Amino acid sequence: MLARHSYLPILLAEEPVIQDYLQKKTNTISTKALSGYLERINKIAGTLDIYLMLANGDTVAASNWAKEQSFIGKNFAFRPYFQQAIQGQLGRYYAVGTTSNERGYYFAYPVSDETGRALGVVTVKVNVAEIEALWQSAPIKFLVTDSEGIIFLASNSDWLFKTIKPLTELRRQAIRDVKRYLEKPLVPLEEFRLVALSPSYQQAWLEDQPYLLAEHNMETAGWQVYVLLDWKEITRPAATAVAITAVLCLLTSLLVLLLWKNQSQRRRYKQAAMEALESKVEERTRELRLAQEGLVQATKMAALGQLSAAINHELNNPLGAIRAYADNAKQFLERGHPDLAKANLQEISALTERMATITRQLKIFSRKSSGSISDCPLQVALDSAFLIVHPKLAQTQVILHDQRAADLEWVKADLVWLEQILVNLLSNAIDAAASQAEGQVWLTTQRVADKVRIQVRDNGAGIQEQDKPHLFEPFFTTKALGKGLGLGLSISYRLAKDMQGELLAENAPEGGAIFSLLLPYVETSSEIKHD
């Protein structure tokens, strides 16, 4: 009943209107407006009073500002709840109000600035009399005492502010100092004595009336709760008690059985749900992996599609030459010149080998990857990428500068994925440089700490500032319609991440764009070590 209001001072302490008021910021509300605000909150929460104090204990705003017994101007620094709150804790305290003369339970919390310095304290007073009202119709009696044994809640109002044990004068003075019970006499409760029956229950005599008494210690509040039942209620015929006990035991057994069945069913359902969820997760993961592999392969085939015109040209020239050499060889044989025919046949063999090299490399490039990260030969990947983009390069005036470091031989990567990234970066660089009168592309490799940096630079137009945040997003492209899907850089960025690497983009100081692929460096391949 009381704890349901404990959140309120904490919430109000964070309110900007209260923070601004205590920090005396400009455009803050007036004291009267703040009191009106607290009054509205007090009505909504159903509490007795809400008030705001400065760090010295002076009350500056209160929900009861319009009443004759307003708290405004009063100082409550002597109250323990204020002292607890000003130390940064949630203050809790029961007392009789010095102004309102009403019993209440207080919750207090500090209002602090950004540095943690306490600017003031918000206090909420809860009406404890509501608890007594709930028990008025019950067939039992009760009383609640504080740590000193003073009764402050009771079903019988005559018991209030009496003690169940005598107080020393020193304790009386300490209680008067904090004005917890004002000037109440705090005399002992008359004719009250206890007779122990068991560890849990006692027989109590109060005003010559016997009761069965049970008590409970409320550790958080520091209170002791005593519940009293008229002794006559427990001295009914033994048969009735036995019957009730038997029924209760039966009901308890049934309840335990139902609970056990319910728990067993819940465990089975939970296990089945977990298994189904795990199955769905595995299936969805498998679908996502297949989708990613399909997208990577589709991007690779799209890159080959964009290079198809150049590759076609690269294959058509040898085909035309083969046809010419074959016709000439036929004529040479008819005219009796076998040496010349043999020379033509040798040329045909060289041209077919050249075509086989191109198609073999295309076949290797188009294969699917298993996604296995291992020691990868960097020079082989670079050579393969050069062969793939050579037909496209041959159709332009762009010059490709191969400035790789020969001593960097191994990286941690997937060979197929690495080839795909390199082909994409080189192809994009050739496209960018082709728009210049003297287009150039540079490929360099360099070791940086425990990484190998593969850098592709062009002297094209560079990367526009508005395009930089979207460069690696799917379907983003700066190429003309039909010239690109906008997936190449996005897929390359994802593949680099999957290989514990990184793909970066920037503009070169002298103009053009620079794409840097960073991959883990391998000193010597484990395969070589094994051999």
C-alpha positions, 0 to 999 in steps of 0.5 A, spaced: 500 500 500 505 504 501 510 502 496 506 503 490 507 511 491 515 510 492 516 511 485 513 518 485 518 523 488 524 519 484 519 521 477 518 528 480 526 529 481 527 528 474 522 533 471 525 539 467 520 544 470 523 542 477 530 542 475 529 548 472 526 552 478 531 550 482 537 551 478 533 558 477 534 558 469 530 563 465 523 562 463 522 558 469 515 557 472 513 561 478 513 559 485 505 559 485 505 555 478 509 550 481 505 549 487 499 548 482 503 543 478 504 539 485 497 540 487 495 537 480 500 531 481 497 530 488 490 529 486 492 524 481 496 520 485 491 520 491 497 522 496 496 527 502 501 532 500 507 533 495 512 538 496 519 541 494 524 543 499 531 547 498 538 543 500 537 547 507 530 544 508 526 550 506 519 548 503 518 553 497 513 549 493 507 545 496 501 542 493 497 545 499 499 552 498 492 554 498 490 551 505 491 555 511 496 550 514 501 550 507 508 547 508 511 553 504 516 557 508 516 551 513 523 548 514 523 540 515 531 539 515 530 535 522 526 530 519 530 523 517 527 522 511 530 529 508 537 527 511 536 521 508 534 524 501 540 529 501 545 524 502 542 521 495 538 515 498 530 514 497 528 517 504 523 513 508 519 515 514 513 515 518 511 521 522 505 525 524 505 532 521 508 538 524 503 542 520 497 538 518 497 534 525 496 528 520 499 521 520 503 519 514 509 515 511 514 520 507 518 518 501 523 523 499 528 523 493 534 529 492 533 533 485 540 533 483 544 537 477 548 534 472 554 534 477 550 530 482 550 536 487 543 536 491 539 542 489 533 540 493 528 534 495 522 532 493 517 529 498 511 525 498 506 524 504 502 518 503 496 517 508 496 511 512 489 511 515 487 508 508 490 502 511 486 502 517 480 503 513 481 497 509 481 492 516 475 495 519 470 490 517 475 484 518 474 479 524 481 481 526 484 486 530 491 489 528 496 494 530 503 496 527 509 499 531 515 502 529 522 500 532 521 503 538 515 499 540 510 505 539 503 503 536 502 508 530 497 504 526 491 500 529 484 497 528 482 500 535 484 508 535 485 508 543 491 504 542 494 509 537 501 512 540 501 507 546 507 503 547 508 495 548 514 496 552 516 502 556 521 507 553 527 510 557 527 518 558 533 518 553 529 515 547 523 519 549 527 525 548 530 523 541 523 522 539 521 529 541 527 532 537 525 529 530 518 531 532 515 524 530 509 524 534 509 531 536 507 531 544 504 525 544 505 522 551 507 515 549 504 511 555 505 503 555 499 499 552 495 497 559 494 490 560 498 487 555 502 481 556 504 475 551 504 467 552 508 463 547 505 458 544 509 456 538 515 459 534 510 462 530 504 464 534 503 467 541 497 468 546 496 475 547 492 478 553 489 485 552 484 489 556 483 482 559 481 479 553 485 473 550 487 473 543 491 469 538 497 473 536 501 472 530 507 477 528 511 479 522 517 484 522 517 488 516 525 489 515 524 495 509 520 499 514 523 497 520 516 496 523 513 490 527 506 488 525 501 484 530 495 481 528 490 478 533 484 473 533 479 473 538 481 466 542 473 464 541 474 463 534 479 458 535 476 454 540 470 451 536 469 444 537 475 439 535 471 435 530 469 442 526 477 443 526 479 436 524 474 437 518 476 443 516 483 441 516 482 435 512 478 439 507 484 444 507 489 438 506 485 435 501 484 442 497 492 443 498 493 436 495 489 437 489 492 444 488 499 441 489 497 436 484 494 441 479 500 445 480 505 440 478 501 438 472 501 445 470 508 446 471 509 439 467 505 441 461 508 448 461 515 445 461 513 440 455 510 446 451 516 450 453 521 445 450 517 444 444 517 451 443 524 452 444 525 446 439 521 449 434 524 456 435 531 453 434 528 449 428 526 455 425 532 459 426 536 454 423 532 454 417 532 461 417 539 462 417 540 456 412 535 460 407 539 467 409 546 463 407 543 461 401 540 468 399 547 471 400 550 466 396 545 467 391 546 474 391 554 474 391 553 469 385 548 474 381 553 480 382 559 476 380 555 474 373 552 481 373 560 483 373 561 478 367 555 481 363 558 488 364 565 485 361 561 481 356 562 486 350 570 486 351 570 479 352 566 477 346 571 482 342 577 479 345 575 472 343 572 474 336 579 477 334 583 470 335 577 467 331 577 471 325 585 470 325 584 462 326 579 462 320 584 466 315 590 461 317 585 455 316 583 458 309 591 459 308 593 453 310 588 449 305 591 453 299 598 452 301 597 444 302 593 444 295 599 448 292 604 443 295 607 448 300 607 444 307 612 448 311 607 454 310 601 450 312 605 448 318 606 455 320 599 457 319 597 451 324 602 453 329 599 460 329 592 457 330 594 453 336 597 459 339 591 463 338 586 457 341 591 457 347 590 464 348 582 463 347 582 457 352 586 461 357 581 467 357 575 462 357 578 458 363 579 464 367 572 466 366 570 459 368 574 459 374 571 466 376 564 464 375 564 458 380 561 458 387 565 459 393 564 455 399 566 461 404 572 458 407 577 463 410 584 460 409 591 462 407 590 465 400 595 466 395 595 474 393 599 474 387 594 468 384 588 472 386 591 479 382 593 475 376 586 472 375 583 479 376 588 482 371 586 476 366 578 478 367 579 485 366 584 485 361 579 485 355 575 491 358 582 494 359 584 493 351 578 497 349 580 503 352 586 508 352 586 507 360 593 505 362 594 500 368 600 500 373 601 494 376 605 496 382 604 490 387 609 488 392 612 481 390 614 479 397 607 479 400 604 472 398 599 470 403 593 473 406 587 470 410 581 470 405 577 466 400 580 466 393 573 466 390 571 472 394 578 476 393 578 475 386 571 478 385 572 484 390 579 485 385 575 485 379 569 489 381 574 495 384 579 494 377 573 494 373 570 501 377 577 504 376 577 503 369 570 506 368 572 512 372 579 513 368 576 512 361 572 519 362 579 522 362 584 524 356 589 520 359 586 515 364 590 511 368 589 506 374 594 504 379 594 497 383 599 497 389 600 492 395 603 494 402 603 491 409 600 495 414 602 492 421 598 485 421 594 487 415 595 487 407 593 493 404 591 492 396 589 499 394 586 501 387 587 508 385 584 512 378 585 519 376 577 519 374 572 524 377 573 522 384 567 521 389 562 526 390 561 528 397 553 527 397 555 520 395 560 518 400 555 516 406 551 511 401 557 508 397 556 501 400 549 501 400 545 496 396 543 498 389 546 505 390 550 507 383 552 513 380 553 510 373 548 511 367 542 507 367 543 500 365 551 500 366 550 497 373 546 494 379 549 498 385 550 491 388 558 491 386 561 495 392 555 493 397 557 485 396 564 487 396 564 491 402 560 485 406 565 480 403 571 484 406 567 484 413 566 476 412 573 475 411 575 479 417 577 485 413 575 492 411 573 496 405 575 503 405 573 509 400 576 516 399 578 521 394 586 522 392 589 528 394 591 529 386 584 527 384 580 521 383 578 515 387 582 510 392 579 504 394 583 500 399 582 493 401 585 491 408 586 483 409 589 479 415 597 478 413 600 471 413 607 470 414 608 463 411 602 459 408 600 453 413 600 449 407 607 450 406 609 449 413 606 443 413 609 440 407 
